[in-house]
Amino acid sequence: MKNAVVLMIGLLAASTVMAQGTAKVVSVNCQSPSMMAGGVSASLTGTLEIIVSPTTGMTKVRPGSEVVLSVGGETASVAIEGVYFVAGAREYINGSLDQDAVPFSSTRIDFNDSSESQRSYIQRLNGQKIPLHCAH
């Protein structure tokens, strides 16, 4: 239930901030923290195109947008499906991964997040989250 509230607030913020534009390209550069001794090493890199509805101002990741996911030495391209949010100076993407990205279910990319917060992650189907530090 908490996620639904965050999504609704994010949608309102996004619709007011980006109502004038039609598209935005963001670079994704995420790495698992180096301090995770013994943890799995992961990275998420690439470029996503964000589209803005000309009628509602709502934002989302363009269908088929892909990033390269590397986990534990294995690499694959995955499609990000989800809603893009802009709230003040912070930018982030909450989204699901396409079904071919199993065993991962969702991702959160919080750009320029600090080492203390670790808000960014990629989530496995079993619920385990692999933390990421992300920047443009």
N, C-alpha and C positions, 0 to 999 in steps of 0.2 A: 504494500500500500504506500509506503514511503516513496518508492520509485515513481509511482503515478503522480504524486504531488510534485516531485522534482521535475518530471517531464512537462507537466502543465505550466509550471512557472517558467521553465526554459523556453517553451514555445511562445509564451507571451513576450518574453524579452527578445527573442529572436525576431519575431514578427515586427516589432517596433524599430529595431536597430537596422535590419537589412531590407526593409520594404522597398527602397529605391532601386537596389541592384538586381541583376538577374543571375549572375554566377560569380563564384569566387573559387580560386584554386588554393589549396593549402598543402604545404609539404609536411609529411609526417616523419618524425625521426624519434623513435622510442627504443630504449634499451633497458634491460633489467638492471637493477642497482648492482654496482660492483661489490657492495658489502654483503651480498647474499651468499655467504660461504656455504657450499654444499647444496645450494638451491639450483634450480634449472635456469639456464641462460636463455634469454629470449630477446628478440628485437622485432620491431614493426616499422617498416620504412616504405616510403612511396609518396605519391601525390593523389589527393582526393579533390574532385570537383564538387562544389556545393552549389545547388540550384535553389533559386528563390521563386516561389509561386508569384506570378504577376498579379493575381487576383487577391490572394490572402496574405502574402508576405511571409508565409511559413517557409522554413528551410529544411532541406534534407540532402543527404549524400546522393549524388547522381547514381542511379541504378547501374550496376556493373563496375563501379569504381573499385579498383583493386590496390592492395598494398602487399608487400612481401613480408611474410611472417617466417621467422626463423626461431625454432625452439629446440634446444639441445642438439644443435648441429644439423637438424633437418629443416629444409626450406621449401616453402610453397607460396603461391599467390592465392590470396583470399579476397573475396568481394565483401566490402563493408556495406551493410544496409542499415540505415538508421537516420536519426534526426540530428542535425547540427545546431548547436546553440552558440550564441554570442551574448554574454552578459557583462557589460562594462568592459574592463580591460582583459577579462579572462575569456578564453575560447576553449570549448571542449566538444567532443563528439561522443554520444552514447549510441551504440548500435549493436546489431546482431551481425553475425558472420553468415555467409551463405552456407547452405547445408553441406557442401562439399568440404567444409573446413573442419569437420569432425576430427578430433575430439574437443573442439572449442565451440562455445555457445555465444559469447558476447564479448564486447570490448568497450573500454572507456579510454578515450584519448584526451587528456587534460593538458593542453599546451603550456609550456613554461612552468610546469608544476615544480615545487621545491622538493629538495631531498627529504624534508621532514614530513611532507604530506602524503606522498605516494598514492595519489588519487587515481592515477592511471593504472589500468590492468587489462589483461586478457584472461577470460574465465573459461575453465574447462567444464565439460558437461557434468562432471561430478561436483561442481561448485567451487573447486579450488581456484584461487586467483593468483596469477603470476604478476607481481607488481612491475610497473614500467615507469621510467622517467621520460617524459616527452617534451619536445620543443619543436618550433618551426625551423 
